[in-house]
Amino acid sequence: MKLRTITIDLAKTVFQACGVNERMKPQFNTRLKRDQLLDFIRQQALTMVVMEACYSSHYWGREMAKLGHDVKLIPAQHVTPFVRGNKNDHNDAFAIAEASQRPFIRFVPIKTEHQQEICCLHRIRERLGKNKVALSNQSRGLLSEFGVVFPCGHAAFLHGLTSIIDNPQYSHRLQDMVIDMLSEYKTTINRLKRIEKQLTEFVDGCESGRILLSIPGIGVINASAFLASIDKGQAFSSSKEFAVWLGLTPKQHASGNISKMGGITKRGDRYLRKQLIHGARALVSRAPKSSDPLALWAMKLRVTKPFNKVAVAMAHRLARLIWVLLTRQEHYRAMPASLEVSA
C-alpha cells in the first residue's frame, strides 16, 4: 500500500495514526497504544510522517527518524482550521494530513536531546527564579508582622534573615522559621548558579555560542536559549521571517485602501521574545555611554520615541542580526563612531 503521508495525533498513552494516499484519501485511521506505535510505524514503507509540534513530539520525531522516515513537525495552530466535524482524535489525525500539504507551511525542526536538555534547564531556571522572588516577598511580609523590615536587594535580605537567628529578642519558633527560609533561599540560589554554569559551558563550547556572545545585548542566557531553540536559524529563509516568527513585527489591520499598523503581534516563542527584549532594554540603557552603531541608532530613536518602544525596536533589530550572523557564522564587528559618521 503506497502512502503519501502518515500523520499521528500524539497523546500520553493512546495515539491516532492516519495514512493517506497520493489523492489524500485515508487508507487507515487507527487507534494505537503507546507500546504499539513504533512497531506499527516500523512496518510501514518509508514515507513522510507528520505530527503536531506539541507534548513529546521531538522524542517521537527522533525515534521515527531512526527508522528512516521523513519526519515533520507542524505547529498546532496551523492544524486547527482543518478539523472538520467534531473535535476527536480521528478527525484531528486527518486534519494534520490536510494541513501538512498546504504551501508555505513552516515545519518545526526536530530538536536533538542536547538541545532539549538546554531548554529544560531554561524552564527550570525560570521556575526557580519565580520561587526565589516568591520566597523573598513572603518572608518580608511575614517578618514585617514582627517589626522586622530591611532594605530591598539580595544582600540585605540575607543579612536581615541572619540577624534574626540567635537573637534573644525573637522566639525560638520564629528563629526556626527563619532558619528554614534562609536554607530554602540559599538552596534556590545555589541551584540557579549551577544551571547558569551549565549554560555558560554550553555556550562557550560551540562557535555559534561565541558568535552570539559577540552581539551587544546578548549574554549567556539569551545565547543558550536561542541556540537550543533555533540552532543556526536554518528553519528560516530570511532575517525578516525570523523576526516575524518571534512576534516582534507590527500587527497589520487592513481593509481596502485603509491600512493601520498596531503593536507587535507577540506570535512565536514567548520566552525567547521576553529574553531578547530584556537584553535590548539593557543595551538601550547603556547607549549613552557607548559608541557602537547600535547604541547610536538607539539614541536617535530616543529623541522622539519612549524607552519601551525603542527597546522593542532594538529587540527586532537584534533578532535580525542574530539570524544573519548565525547563518554566515560570523562574529559581530562594531564600527567606531568616527567610521560610522564618515561612511
PyMOL commands that set and color helices and strands:
alter all, ss='L'
color gray80, all
select helices_A, chain A and resi 34-42+57-66+76-78+80-82+89-100+113-144+154-164+172-204+207-213+220-230+239-245+270-285+287-289+293-302+307-328+337-342
alter helices_A, ss='H'
color red, helices_A
select strands_A, chain A and resi 5-9+14-20+26-33+48-52+70-74+250-255+258-264
alter strands_A, ss='S'
color yellow, strands_A
deselect
rebuild
show_as cartoon
